[in-house]
Amino acid sequence: MTRQVSGDKYRANPAIPFIFVHGSDSFTVNTTPTKIDFDHCHQKTDNFHFIDGTSRMTLMRGMDSKGVYMVYAQAGATPLQGAPLKLTLEIYKNGTVCECGAGHGGIGAGKVHSDATVITALYLEKGDYVEAFVHVDAGAAALEDDVIRCIISAISMNGWNNNSQGTIRYRGGVNR
């Protein structure tokens, strides 16, 4: 269930913690990792805090929201100068690059476009924030506004019972 918040922004309520941000003013990236400021929050639950035009997606709720989250991010770029060969997209948690949080896309050898995609899992608690950074291995490239996005969604652990070999049991409509 979603409801309109304002303009093209929607907040899903009730739902597991979720946020979907996308778009960024086209800008040039070089060999220095540069954070992506996302222009739009398309959907989010109340569990996340985000301001349009910024980079941070912050988990705001406490005990009910901490857990494992799936993070999906994508960035696209066009080479500009210096023959970059690789576009790198990295996920940062609380200002530090995440283990297994990088994706690469080939951008050289006559290509006019490249995508880099990251899919990773992170453990998040109240106050933790996630950002996406991008860079190239040489020269410069222009990020493309329509190919920049990030989705963060909680992975539900309801119903998992290690004492019953991991089977999900429903009794009276409630996970046991």
C-alpha positions as CSV (number, residue, x, y, z in Angstrom):
1,M,0.0,0.0,0.0
2,T,1.4,3.4,-1.0
3,R,0.1,6.9,-0.5
4,Q,1.2,10.1,-2.2
5,V,3.3,12.3,0.0
6,S,3.8,15.3,-2.3
7,G,4.4,15.6,-6.1
8,D,5.9,12.4,-7.4
9,K,7.1,11.2,-4.0
10,Y,5.4,8.2,-2.4
11,R,5.7,6.7,1.0
12,A,4.8,3.0,1.5
13,N,2.9,2.5,4.8
14,P,2.8,0.0,6.4
15,A,5.7,-2.0,4.9
16,I,9.1,-3.4,5.7
17,P,11.8,-0.7,5.7
18,F,12.4,0.4,2.1
19,I,13.8,3.4,0.1
20,F,14.2,4.0,-3.7
21,V,16.1,7.1,-4.8
22,H,17.2,7.9,-8.3
23,G,18.5,10.6,-10.6
24,S,21.3,13.0,-10.2
25,D,22.3,16.1,-12.0
26,S,24.8,15.0,-14.7
27,F,28.3,15.6,-13.5
28,T,31.8,14.6,-14.4
29,V,33.7,11.9,-12.4
30,N,37.4,11.2,-12.5
31,T,39.8,8.9,-10.6
32,T,38.7,10.3,-7.2
33,P,35.6,8.5,-5.6
34,T,32.8,11.1,-5.7
35,K,29.5,10.7,-3.8
36,I,26.3,10.7,-5.8
37,D,23.7,13.2,-4.7
38,F,20.3,11.7,-5.6
39,D,17.7,14.1,-6.9
40,H,14.5,12.2,-6.2
41,C,13.1,9.9,-3.6
42,H,10.5,7.9,-5.5
43,Q,9.3,5.7,-2.6
44,K,10.3,5.2,1.0
45,T,8.9,4.1,4.4
46,D,9.0,6.2,7.5
47,N,12.0,4.1,8.6
48,F,14.4,6.1,6.3
49,H,15.4,9.7,6.3
50,F,16.4,11.3,2.9
51,I,16.4,14.9,1.6
52,D,16.3,15.4,-2.2
53,G,19.6,16.4,-3.7
54,T,21.7,14.7,-1.0
55,S,23.7,11.5,-0.8
56,R,22.7,9.9,2.6
57,M,19.9,7.4,3.2
58,T,19.7,7.1,7.0
59,L,17.9,4.4,8.9
60,M,15.9,6.3,11.5
61,R,13.9,3.8,13.5
62,G,15.3,1.7,16.4
63,M,14.9,-1.9,17.5
64,D,12.1,-2.7,15.0
65,S,14.2,-1.7,12.0
66,K,17.7,-3.1,12.7
67,G,18.7,-6.1,10.6
68,V,20.0,-7.2,7.3
69,Y,19.2,-5.0,4.2
70,M,19.6,-5.7,0.5
71,V,21.3,-2.8,-1.3
72,Y,21.0,-2.4,-5.0
73,A,22.7,0.5,-6.8
74,Q,23.4,1.4,-10.4
75,A,25.2,4.2,-12.2
76,G,25.7,4.8,-15.9
77,A,28.4,6.9,-17.6
78,T,29.7,8.1,-20.9
79,P,33.5,8.5,-21.5
80,L,34.7,12.1,-21.9
81,Q,38.5,12.2,-22.0
82,G,41.7,10.2,-21.2
83,A,40.2,6.8,-22.3
84,P,38.8,5.5,-19.0
85,L,38.4,1.7,-19.2
86,K,36.5,1.0,-16.0
87,L,33.6,2.7,-14.2
88,T,33.5,1.7,-10.5
89,L,30.4,2.2,-8.2
90,E,30.9,1.6,-4.4
91,I,28.5,1.4,-1.5
92,Y,29.6,3.1,1.7
93,K,28.1,2.6,5.2
94,N,28.8,5.3,7.7
95,G,31.5,6.8,5.6
96,T,33.5,3.6,4.9
97,V,33.4,1.5,1.8
98,C,31.6,-1.8,2.3
99,E,33.2,-5.2,1.9
100,C,31.8,-6.7,-1.3
101,G,30.2,-3.3,-2.0
102,A,31.8,-2.5,-5.4
103,G,30.6,-3.0,-9.0
104,H,32.5,-2.4,-12.2
105,G,31.5,-1.6,-15.8
106,G,33.7,-1.6,-18.9
107,I,33.7,1.9,-20.5
108,G,36.6,1.9,-23.0
109,A,37.4,0.3,-26.4
110,G,34.9,2.3,-28.4
111,K,32.0,2.0,-26.0
112,V,29.7,5.0,-25.7
113,H,28.1,4.0,-22.5
114,S,28.8,1.8,-19.4
115,D,26.8,0.7,-16.4
116,A,28.1,-0.4,-13.0
117,T,25.8,-2.3,-10.7
118,V,26.2,-3.3,-7.0
119,I,24.1,-5.8,-5.1
120,T,25.1,-6.4,-1.5
121,A,23.7,-7.1,1.9
122,L,24.4,-4.8,4.9
123,Y,23.5,-5.0,8.6
124,L,22.0,-1.6,9.5
125,E,20.9,-0.2,12.9
126,K,19.3,3.1,13.9
127,G,21.5,6.1,12.7
128,D,23.4,4.1,10.1
129,Y,23.6,5.8,6.7
130,V,24.3,4.5,3.2
131,E,25.9,6.4,0.3
132,A,27.0,5.5,-3.2
133,F,30.4,6.7,-4.7
134,V,31.5,6.5,-8.3
135,H,34.9,6.9,-10.1
136,V,36.8,5.9,-13.2
137,D,40.2,4.3,-13.5
138,A,41.6,7.0,-15.8
139,G,40.5,10.2,-17.5
140,A,36.9,11.4,-17.0
141,A,33.4,10.3,-17.6
142,A,29.9,12.0,-17.4
143,L,27.3,10.3,-15.2
144,E,24.0,9.9,-16.9
145,D,20.9,11.1,-14.9
146,D,18.5,8.4,-16.1
147,V,20.8,5.5,-15.1
148,I,21.5,6.4,-11.4
149,R,19.5,4.7,-8.8
150,C,19.7,3.0,-5.3
151,I,17.2,0.7,-3.6
152,I,17.6,-0.4,0.0
153,S,15.1,-3.0,1.4
154,A,15.0,-5.0,4.7
155,I,15.3,-8.7,4.3
156,S,12.5,-10.2,6.4
157,M,13.6,-12.8,8.9
158,N,10.1,-13.5,10.3
159,G,9.3,-17.1,10.6
160,W,12.8,-18.5,10.7
161,N,13.2,-21.1,13.4
162,N,16.6,-22.7,13.8
163,N,15.2,-25.4,16.2
164,S,13.0,-26.7,13.4
165,Q,15.6,-27.0,10.6
166,G,14.6,-23.6,9.3
167,T,11.0,-24.4,8.4
168,I,8.5,-21.6,8.6
169,R,5.5,-22.4,10.7
170,Y,2.2,-20.5,10.7
171,R,-0.2,-20.9,13.5
172,G,-3.3,-18.8,13.7
173,G,-2.0,-16.5,11.0
174,V,1.2,-15.7,13.0
175,N,4.7,-16.7,12.1
176,R,6.2,-19.0,14.7
